[in-house]
């Protein structure tokens, strides 16, 4: 896509030194501009695409468009495409009833990124304080049955969901810890000082202790 003069001007302001906070300031000035967002997205670069996500019109995010964005993300390395999809979820998809309904339909999506969003959304509901859900038993059963065979990006989100359930819902805590023991996922992960490991038998007690402080 050929960039318009407006897009070229915005694009020229984004450098390797640009931080996410800078992108948010730019987005606040631009406000919603879906056409500009699509032009910036067409650059194929991480930072312009992150700005594009911030200024998209969520009412225009159909399943068809999300599938195309998903396809475009596949050209990025794993960490970047996860970052883009998580950014899209947090800044757009989770903020509209229509797109939330799409997220709820992605548990069996053929797209690993969309399955990741489904599970990350379930975790996010819980760490944002809403633990009154009727699907917790179903989620844990799916995690126990399917997590070991999932793609890495989905495994992380499923594991994180189990971690949040174990953290906030004491009646499921032992089961969630047992899931971590059985799968062994992230058992050998090395984390920086002060960071919580993803391995459920470590993650859950640490996070519960934080709640009880």
PyMOL commands that set and color helices and strands:
alter all, ss='L'
color gray80, all
select helices_A, chain A and resi 5-12+20-30+34-41+46-55+58-60+63-73+78-91+93-95+97-104+112-127+136-149+152-168+170-183+200-211
alter helices_A, ss='H'
color red, helices_A
deselect
rebuild
show_as cartoon
